[in-house]
Amino acid sequence: MLGAKLRFLNGDVTESAVFFSDYIKNTEQSIIKGQQDLQKKAKKAIQAESEYADEMQNSSDDAGHRQHYIFNPNLLYNSLFITFYSYFENRMKEISIYFDDLYDNLEKIPSRNIIGFYKDYLFKHHYSDFSEVQSEWDIINDFQKIRNNIVHSNGVILNDETKKTIELNEALNKYPSIKVWQKTFWIIDSEILFQFNDTIRNFLTKVITKISIPPLPTDVVLD
């Protein structure tokens, strides 16, 4: 039986997934509208044989193209990608702290790979069958590498053969929503955000609803 805290977290995960999905759809409309307006402007310039027609037709160097097809989408999608990761990390922390309050068996939290630390803690003490969430964790593990690069390197890929760079490139190549060009990558559409949102919801829901609660100390009441 789940305590009140876990029931709250489970409800929050389900509800937040809906909110996140709606937010992606609503905010993306401004990106789409900007692109459509730019296309209309280019079409009119070409039809009117404007002095800017050649520039608009070959718009890869145009400021409007860069703004609406690169800068704005990159800003929105990267921000949401990082937000989803932070939400997931926080919920893993909340679940782990809940059990630490009961059993006092959570070790010192490291400064790096925090989600990996919480995952190891939960599956060591409270959730034995990792195979049930292996597919979700593989995606989250990829997204962790992508998120870390966005935060620390703004999408720039180092030109080396280190394990970190090789693993990053392997992760980037798995997802069609990511474009790589000249050692830089960016998110070009929202499909990867919907995938991240669904993956977080599925992983956390499985962990919360199927988690194992060992016998409590006699002086502890399940909340």
C-alpha positions, 0 to 999 in steps of 0.5 A: 500500500502506498503512503500519502506522499507516494500517492501524491507524487504518482498523481503529480507525475500523471497530471504534469505529463498532461500539462507538459504535453499541452504546453509543448503544443501551445508554445510551439504554435508561435514557432510554427506561425513565425515560420509560416509568416516568413514563408509568406513574406518570401513568396510575396517578395518573389512574386513582386520581383522585389529587390530582395527576392533573391535574398528571400529565395535563398534564405539560408543566410537571411536573419529571418530564417535564422531567427525562425528556423534555428534560434527560436526553435533551439531556444524553446526546445532546449529550454523544455528539454532541460526543464523535463530533465530537472523535473525528473531529477527532482521527482527521483529525489523526492521518492528517494528522500521519502524512503530515507526518512523511513529507513535512514539508508540514503548515502551522501548525494554526489555532485554528478550523475544525481539521477543515476545515484537515485536510481541505484538507491531505489533499485538496490533497496526498494525495487528489484526488477530493473528490467521493467524500466530498462527501455525507459532508462536507456532513453533517459540515459541518452537524454542525460548526455544530451542535456549535459552538453546543452547546459555546459557546451550549448550543443557544441561537440568536442572534436576528440575521441574520448568516451564521453564524446563517442557516447554523446554522438551515439545518443545524438544519432538515435533521435531524428529530432536532433540535427548535427552540423559542423560539430554542433547539434540542435533540436529541430522539432518537438517529437523528442520532447513528447518522447521525453515526457512520455518516458519520464511518466512511464518510468516514474509511474512504474517505480512509484506503483510497483515499489517495494516497501520493506518492513518498517522499524517499529517506531515508524508510521507510513505516511 
